[in-house]
Amino acid sequence: MKRSRQRRSGALFKVLAVLITAVAILLAMSVFFKISRIDVAGAESYSAEEIIDASGIEIGENLFFVDRFGAASHIFAELPYIDNVTVTRQLPNHILITVTESKAVACVDCEGERFAVNHNGKVISAVDENEAEALIRVTGIELKKPEPGGQLAADKADAGKLETLIALMQEMSARSIIEDVQDIDLSDAMNPSFTYLDRFTVRIGENENIGYKLGMLMSAVEQLNDYESGTIDLSVDDKRAYFSPN
């Protein structure tokens, strides 16, 4: 009996010791890890103050109790030009917010207004005629009213066109040719086209193997002379680009 009591007492002491240690650690964290500095890296369109305000993080908060993912979500929701956010804790009292800003690559029309979007279909802002001239003009698709900070959306009838548009812009961006595209025409859902280098009308075919098709396009253009222009058809098969001169 005596040994049994001693074992229970020992176990109870260990539990109490663990609890006391945990409480001590929490107290130490609340006292010694107060945020005294918040830095922002990568911002161009917004000031550091705007980004910090949008994050909801404040000087004096506990470093370890900061909701980093919640802060990133708030920034995305309030600041449309932000494309990526990382919130990092740096001991003993420093928060670093690193952002990557969205770049407008195309513009879409809806209800008499024009909206700039990035290569992932994120709506950045409304634009005027002058601003729209520097962007890819997208036609042949009916979109729901865009909301800055949100994603492009379409009714069921044009959902496939929207998928094609985003796939095209993503692959163009990945291959660093998106700045050489002037417009994208989605009127023919089964064979959309775009203007490339101000010299070629490119027919892309169905929304399949787009990355591979763009690779064929780049290879075909390399084999043409600088003065040549016309139509490059990538919709016939998956092995060859067909060029028809003007």
Buried (B, 14 or more C-beta within 10 A) or exposed (E): EEEEEEEEEEEEEEEEEEEEEEEEEEEEBEEEBBBEEBEBEBBEBBEBEBBBBBBBBEEEBBBEEBBBEEBBBBBBEBBBBBBEBEBEBEEEBBBBBBBBBBBBBBBBBBEEEBBBBBBBBBBBBBBEEEBBEEBBBBEBBEBBEBEBBBEBBBEEEBEBBBEBBBBBBBBBBEEEBBEBBEBBBBEEBEBBBBBBEEBBBBBBBBBEBBEEBBBBBBEBBEEBEEEEBEBBBBBEEEEEBEBEEE
